[in-house]
Amino acid sequence: MRLQSVRSRPLKQFFSTLDQEYDGERNSEGERHGHGKARLPNGDTYDGEYEHGLRSGQGTYRFRNGACYTGGYLQNKKHGQGTFFYPDGSKYEGDWVNDQRHGYGKYMYANGDTYIGEWFNNNRHGQGTYVYKDTGSKYVGGWVNGNQEGEAELIHLNHRFKGKFLNGNPLGRGKYVFDIGCEQHGEYIEAEQDKGEEEEPSLLVTPKWKASEITKLTPQGENTPFPRKTSLVVAAEAEAVEERAAAAVTEEEKMPATTVTDGSAEGSDDEPSLHEASREVFSPVKYAGEEDEGSREEENKDQEDHGTTGLEDKEDESKEAE
């Protein structure tokens, strides 16, 4: 018993020192409760509201790596409306649930791209708009687990593509709408994969565009194309239009295939470098900053998991400090 008492003294003194890093209100049980300021052993700081020893309410958490979160908390986790500033200059502003981007929000990536729309479990999911700063092009439509998927429209400077997407690629029937006053209808067909060695893993194959006809612009609200413009466009104009459409599609299809995902580290948002706007729609694209999102979240979340006054929280803080 005497040996145990002697060994416990340094630990109690250490916990007492940790608690001295808190300045704020407490309840009758001695728990952090109300408004307070705390400094964690790892150098992070928190200034905000507590409930029964846990961060709950509005507060600002500053990470030693330069990241900062200001907004709502619920039982030590980001919850409600909040803004997260990442070390690389990117920022997320919107809804949080259980420490994850969830609901509706705006993400401004370090490379200047932006996404505004719905989120689910830290991924772009639902309806949203992604704008590419370098080209001004934007994708407007559906997302599933971070990938472009569903009905969508990819808008460029002088033309746009309307159709369906699957896993970041256009697939099935769609059309190109050109500002010169015409549309090219067709469909994206999955190209046959070259047969290699059976043991080699299969590679992603980008769908190929197959044009069927050129028509005049379809009035809004109509989904069926007009009859072919044979009587509306002279042969020379039709040929020029087809060449222009083919050139646009060819340029977009040159893009190498990558994967559009939302995982990355909190400290360097997960957006991989972008493809040029016109090409992004035709292959699974990774956005610069996306990869960093997941990893940043993990890094910064680990650092802010502690900071309460209870014995259990103090033990966590001491381990983190080590």
MARVEX-830209 format. One record per residue (C-alpha): residue number from 0; x, y, z. Coordinates in Angstrom, 2 decimals. Layout:
MARVEX-830209
> NUM | X | Y | Z
...
end
This chain:
MARVEX-830209
> 0 | 0.00 | 0.00 | 0.00
> 1 | 2.81 | 2.40 | 0.89
> 2 | 4.64 | 1.66 | -2.38
> 3 | 1.47 | 2.22 | -4.37
> 4 | 0.90 | 5.56 | -2.61
> 5 | 4.43 | 6.73 | -3.40
> 6 | 4.11 | 5.77 | -7.06
> 7 | 0.76 | 7.49 | -7.40
> 8 | 2.01 | 10.87 | -6.22
> 9 | 3.94 | 11.82 | -9.38
> 10 | 0.93 | 10.81 | -11.49
> 11 | -1.44 | 12.93 | -9.39
> 12 | 0.95 | 15.85 | -9.57
> 13 | 1.13 | 15.45 | -13.33
> 14 | -2.66 | 15.47 | -13.63
> 15 | -2.79 | 18.49 | -11.37
> 16 | -0.35 | 20.26 | -13.68
> 17 | -2.50 | 19.37 | -16.68
> 18 | -5.56 | 20.82 | -15.02
> 19 | -3.70 | 24.07 | -14.40
> 20 | -3.73 | 24.50 | -18.20
> 21 | -7.47 | 25.21 | -17.99
> 22 | -8.92 | 28.60 | -17.13
> 23 | -12.69 | 28.79 | -16.99
> 24 | -15.95 | 27.82 | -15.39
> 25 | -16.72 | 24.56 | -13.60
> 26 | -19.81 | 22.89 | -12.19
> 27 | -20.33 | 21.72 | -8.60
> 28 | -18.60 | 18.44 | -9.42
> 29 | -15.43 | 20.22 | -10.54
> 30 | -15.92 | 19.42 | -14.23
> 31 | -15.23 | 21.97 | -16.93
> 32 | -18.67 | 23.42 | -17.52
> 33 | -19.49 | 26.73 | -19.19
> 34 | -16.93 | 28.87 | -20.96
> 35 | -13.24 | 28.15 | -20.63
> 36 | -9.81 | 28.16 | -22.24
> 37 | -7.53 | 25.13 | -22.33
> 38 | -4.06 | 24.32 | -23.60
> 39 | -3.32 | 20.70 | -24.40
> 40 | 0.10 | 19.11 | -23.76
> 41 | 0.67 | 18.81 | -27.52
> 42 | 0.36 | 22.57 | -27.96
> 43 | -3.22 | 22.72 | -29.27
> 44 | -5.60 | 25.22 | -27.67
> 45 | -9.34 | 25.43 | -27.21
> 46 | -11.41 | 28.48 | -26.34
> 47 | -15.13 | 27.86 | -26.02
> 48 | -17.97 | 26.12 | -24.24
> 49 | -17.89 | 22.94 | -22.15
> 50 | -20.56 | 20.64 | -20.76
> 51 | -19.64 | 18.15 | -18.07
> 52 | -15.97 | 18.17 | -19.02
> 53 | -16.49 | 17.85 | -22.79
> 54 | -16.34 | 20.44 | -25.55
> 55 | -20.00 | 21.14 | -26.33
> 56 | -21.44 | 24.31 | -27.81
> 57 | -19.53 | 26.97 | -29.72
> 58 | -15.76 | 27.08 | -29.64
> 59 | -12.48 | 27.57 | -31.48
> 60 | -9.85 | 24.84 | -31.61
> 61 | -6.38 | 25.75 | -32.89
> 62 | -3.97 | 23.03 | -33.91
> 63 | -0.24 | 23.43 | -33.53
> 64 | 0.20 | 22.62 | -37.24
> 65 | -1.68 | 25.80 | -38.18
> 66 | -5.13 | 24.30 | -38.74
> 67 | -8.10 | 25.88 | -37.00
> 68 | -11.74 | 24.93 | -36.44
> 69 | -14.38 | 27.36 | -35.23
> 70 | -17.99 | 26.34 | -34.81
> 71 | -20.21 | 23.87 | -33.04
> 72 | -19.18 | 20.95 | -30.84
> 73 | -21.09 | 18.09 | -29.28
> 74 | -19.35 | 15.82 | -26.78
> 75 | -15.86 | 16.69 | -28.04
> 76 | -16.76 | 16.27 | -31.72
> 77 | -17.37 | 18.84 | -34.43
> 78 | -21.13 | 19.07 | -34.85
> 79 | -23.48 | 21.61 | -36.42
> 80 | -22.27 | 24.64 | -38.35
> 81 | -18.52 | 25.16 | -38.45
> 82 | -15.55 | 26.31 | -40.49
> 83 | -12.28 | 24.40 | -40.77
> 84 | -9.14 | 26.18 | -42.00
> 85 | -6.50 | 23.74 | -43.22
> 86 | -2.72 | 24.36 | -43.07
> 87 | -2.39 | 24.43 | -46.87
> 88 | -4.87 | 27.30 | -47.19
> 89 | -7.96 | 25.28 | -48.11
> 90 | -11.18 | 25.75 | -46.15
> 91 | -14.46 | 23.97 | -45.50
> 92 | -17.50 | 25.89 | -44.31
> 93 | -20.76 | 24.12 | -43.62
> 94 | -22.45 | 21.29 | -41.74
> 95 | -20.71 | 18.78 | -39.49
> 96 | -22.06 | 15.60 | -37.88
> 97 | -20.03 | 13.42 | -35.55
> 98 | -16.70 | 15.03 | -36.56
> 99 | -17.36 | 14.64 | -40.32
> 100 | -18.40 | 16.94 | -43.15
> 101 | -22.03 | 15.95 | -43.46
> 102 | -24.98 | 17.90 | -44.84
> 103 | -24.42 | 21.00 | -46.96
> 104 | -21.18 | 22.91 | -47.27
> 105 | -18.61 | 24.71 | -49.35
> 106 | -15.04 | 23.49 | -49.80
> 107 | -12.42 | 25.89 | -51.17
> 108 | -9.35 | 23.93 | -52.22
> 109 | -5.77 | 25.12 | -52.07
> 110 | -5.54 | 25.27 | -55.87
> 111 | -8.52 | 27.63 | -56.07
> 112 | -11.16 | 25.08 | -57.06
> 113 | -14.45 | 25.08 | -55.15
> 114 | -17.21 | 22.61 | -54.40
> 115 | -20.62 | 23.70 | -53.12
> 116 | -23.21 | 21.09 | -52.36
> 117 | -24.13 | 18.07 | -50.30
> 118 | -21.80 | 15.93 | -48.17
> 119 | -22.12 | 12.53 | -46.55
> 120 | -19.53 | 11.03 | -44.20
> 121 | -16.78 | 13.42 | -45.37
> 122 | -17.47 | 12.74 | -49.07
> 123 | -19.14 | 14.82 | -51.76
> 124 | -22.46 | 13.00 | -52.01
> 125 | -25.77 | 14.15 | -53.47
> 126 | -26.13 | 17.25 | -55.62
> 127 | -23.25 | 19.66 | -55.96
> 128 | -21.27 | 22.02 | -58.18
> 129 | -17.52 | 21.76 | -58.65
> 130 | -15.80 | 24.77 | -60.27
> 131 | -12.31 | 24.54 | -61.77
> 132 | -10.48 | 27.81 | -61.24
> 133 | -7.89 | 27.42 | -64.01
> 134 | -10.42 | 26.94 | -66.80
> 135 | -13.66 | 28.30 | -65.36
> 136 | -15.40 | 25.05 | -66.27
> 137 | -17.82 | 23.52 | -63.81
> 138 | -19.52 | 20.21 | -63.14
> 139 | -23.14 | 20.50 | -61.96
> 140 | -24.92 | 17.35 | -60.94
> 141 | -24.82 | 14.18 | -58.90
> 142 | -22.09 | 12.75 | -56.68
> 143 | -21.79 | 9.36 | -54.98
> 144 | -19.08 | 8.79 | -52.38
> 145 | -16.87 | 11.49 | -53.85
> 146 | -17.33 | 10.44 | -57.50
> 147 | -19.25 | 12.17 | -60.27
> 148 | -22.32 | 10.01 | -60.76
> 149 | -25.89 | 10.45 | -62.04
> 150 | -27.48 | 13.16 | -64.19
> 151 | -25.10 | 16.08 | -64.68
> 152 | -23.88 | 18.86 | -66.89
> 153 | -20.26 | 19.78 | -67.59
> 154 | -20.12 | 23.41 | -68.64
> 155 | -17.18 | 24.85 | -70.60
> 156 | -16.50 | 28.26 | -72.11
> 157 | -18.30 | 27.74 | -75.44
> 158 | -19.98 | 24.36 | -75.12
> 159 | -21.32 | 21.96 | -72.54
> 160 | -22.07 | 18.27 | -72.17
> 161 | -25.33 | 16.96 | -70.71
> 162 | -25.78 | 13.32 | -69.79
> 163 | -25.19 | 10.68 | -67.14
> 164 | -22.01 | 9.85 | -65.27
> 165 | -20.82 | 6.71 | -63.56
> 166 | -17.67 | 6.51 | -61.40
> 167 | -16.46 | 9.85 | -62.73
> 168 | -17.02 | 9.03 | -66.42
> 169 | -19.84 | 9.96 | -68.81
> 170 | -21.75 | 6.86 | -69.87
> 171 | -24.76 | 6.26 | -72.09
> 172 | -26.74 | 8.76 | -74.12
> 173 | -26.02 | 12.46 | -73.95
> 174 | -25.42 | 15.54 | -76.03
> 175 | -22.97 | 18.38 | -76.60
> 176 | -24.57 | 21.80 | -76.78
> 177 | -22.57 | 24.43 | -78.70
> 178 | -22.97 | 28.17 | -78.38
> 179 | -23.03 | 28.52 | -82.18
> 180 | -26.60 | 27.20 | -82.06
> 181 | -26.54 | 23.44 | -82.48
> 182 | -26.34 | 20.18 | -80.59
> 183 | -24.49 | 16.95 | -81.27
> 184 | -26.32 | 13.88 | -79.96
> 185 | -24.75 | 10.52 | -79.30
> 186 | -23.65 | 8.21 | -76.54
> 187 | -20.60 | 7.19 | -74.56
> 188 | -19.86 | 3.52 | -75.02
> 189 | -17.52 | 1.46 | -72.89
> 190 | -14.55 | 0.61 | -75.06
> 191 | -13.47 | -2.99 | -75.30
> 192 | -10.40 | -3.66 | -73.22
> 193 | -7.37 | -5.10 | -74.90
> 194 | -6.74 | -8.64 | -73.79
> 195 | -3.42 | -8.92 | -72.05
> 196 | -2.01 | -11.50 | -69.75
> 197 | -4.74 | -13.09 | -67.70
> 198 | -2.80 | -12.56 | -64.51
> 199 | -2.57 | -8.80 | -64.94
> 200 | -5.23 | -6.75 | -63.11
> 201 | -7.83 | -5.09 | -65.33
> 202 | -7.29 | -1.41 | -66.11
> 203 | -9.86 | 1.38 | -66.24
> 204 | -11.07 | 1.96 | -69.77
> 205 | -12.49 | 5.38 | -70.62
> 206 | -15.81 | 5.28 | -72.53
> 207 | -15.69 | 6.51 | -76.13
> 208 | -18.05 | 9.07 | -77.65
> 209 | -20.12 | 7.91 | -80.63
> 210 | -21.99 | 10.74 | -82.37
> 211 | -25.32 | 10.04 | -84.04
> 212 | -26.76 | 13.33 | -85.30
> 213 | -26.58 | 17.12 | -85.22
> 214 | -29.73 | 19.16 | -84.53
> 215 | -30.71 | 22.70 | -83.77
> 216 | -30.93 | 23.68 | -80.10
> 217 | -33.57 | 21.80 | -78.12
> 218 | -35.99 | 24.21 | -76.37
> 219 | -35.84 | 24.02 | -72.59
> 220 | -38.22 | 21.41 | -71.27
> 221 | -37.93 | 19.17 | -74.33
> 222 | -35.86 | 16.03 | -74.10
> 223 | -36.39 | 14.68 | -77.61
> 224 | -34.07 | 16.04 | -80.30
> 225 | -35.31 | 17.75 | -83.43
> 226 | -35.00 | 15.99 | -86.78
> 227 | -31.61 | 16.15 | -88.41
> 228 | -30.78 | 19.63 | -89.71
> 229 | -30.46 | 18.68 | -93.33
> 230 | -32.89 | 21.36 | -94.40
> 231 | -31.59 | 23.91 | -91.90
> 232 | -27.87 | 23.90 | -92.40
> 233 | -25.95 | 23.94 | -95.61
> 234 | -23.48 | 21.13 | -96.15
> 235 | -20.48 | 23.31 | -95.45
> 236 | -21.84 | 24.47 | -92.10
> 237 | -22.79 | 20.96 | -91.06
> 238 | -19.32 | 19.72 | -91.86
> 239 | -17.74 | 22.55 | -89.86
> 240 | -19.95 | 21.82 | -86.87
> 241 | -19.09 | 18.12 | -86.91
> 242 | -15.38 | 18.88 | -87.11
> 243 | -15.64 | 21.27 | -84.18
> 244 | -17.58 | 18.77 | -82.09
> 245 | -15.17 | 15.98 | -82.92
> 246 | -12.22 | 18.17 | -81.99
> 247 | -13.78 | 19.00 | -78.61
> 248 | -14.49 | 15.37 | -77.82
> 249 | -11.05 | 14.22 | -78.99
> 250 | -9.30 | 16.76 | -76.80
> 251 | -11.34 | 15.73 | -73.77
> 252 | -10.72 | 12.03 | -74.34
> 253 | -6.95 | 12.45 | -74.34
> 254 | -6.99 | 12.85 | -70.61
> 255 | -5.38 | 10.06 | -68.55
> 256 | -7.72 | 8.24 | -66.22
> 257 | -7.45 | 8.75 | -62.49
> 258 | -9.78 | 8.25 | -59.58
> 259 | -12.05 | 10.83 | -57.98
> 260 | -12.02 | 10.29 | -54.25
> 261 | -12.48 | 12.39 | -51.18
> 262 | -10.05 | 10.86 | -48.77
> 263 | -7.05 | 12.88 | -47.68
> 264 | -5.29 | 14.25 | -44.72
> 265 | -6.34 | 17.19 | -42.68
> 266 | -3.43 | 19.41 | -43.29
> 267 | -3.23 | 18.98 | -47.02
> 268 | -6.62 | 18.67 | -48.61
> 269 | -7.31 | 15.75 | -50.80
> 270 | -7.59 | 17.41 | -54.12
> 271 | -5.27 | 15.80 | -56.56
> 272 | -4.19 | 17.92 | -59.48
> 273 | -7.06 | 18.64 | -61.86
> 274 | -7.41 | 17.73 | -65.42
> 275 | -8.24 | 20.52 | -67.73
> 276 | -11.88 | 21.40 | -67.46
> 277 | -12.82 | 20.06 | -70.82
> 278 | -11.20 | 16.74 | -70.05
> 279 | -12.33 | 16.20 | -66.53
> 280 | -15.71 | 14.93 | -67.43
> 281 | -14.47 | 12.09 | -69.50
> 282 | -12.28 | 10.23 | -67.08
> 283 | -12.31 | 9.59 | -63.37
> 284 | -10.62 | 12.74 | -62.15
> 285 | -8.92 | 13.32 | -58.87
> 286 | -9.23 | 16.83 | -57.64
> 287 | -6.26 | 18.59 | -56.13
> 288 | -6.88 | 18.68 | -52.44
> 289 | -9.13 | 15.66 | -52.16
> 290 | -6.43 | 13.28 | -51.06
> 291 | -5.42 | 15.67 | -48.39
> 292 | -8.88 | 16.03 | -46.94
> 293 | -8.96 | 12.55 | -45.49
> 294 | -5.48 | 12.53 | -44.11
> 295 | -5.81 | 16.01 | -42.70
> 296 | -8.98 | 15.05 | -40.93
> 297 | -7.24 | 12.09 | -39.33
> 298 | -4.18 | 14.08 | -38.30
> 299 | -6.05 | 16.98 | -36.76
> 300 | -8.81 | 14.84 | -35.28
> 301 | -6.29 | 12.77 | -33.39
> 302 | -4.81 | 15.89 | -31.89
> 303 | -8.11 | 17.28 | -30.64
> 304 | -9.61 | 14.14 | -29.20
> 305 | -8.66 | 15.14 | -25.68
> 306 | -8.69 | 18.11 | -23.37
> 307 | -11.35 | 17.44 | -20.76
> 308 | -10.99 | 17.59 | -17.01
> 309 | -11.93 | 14.06 | -16.06
> 310 | -9.28 | 11.53 | -15.03
> 311 | -9.84 | 9.53 | -18.22
> 312 | -9.31 | 12.61 | -20.39
> 313 | -6.17 | 13.56 | -18.51
> 314 | -4.71 | 10.12 | -19.06
> 315 | -5.39 | 10.50 | -22.80
> 316 | -3.75 | 13.90 | -22.84
> 317 | -0.65 | 12.62 | -21.09
> 318 | -0.32 | 9.79 | -23.61
> 319 | -0.73 | 12.23 | -26.45
> 320 | 1.94 | 14.49 | -24.99
> 321 | 4.36 | 11.58 | -24.86
end
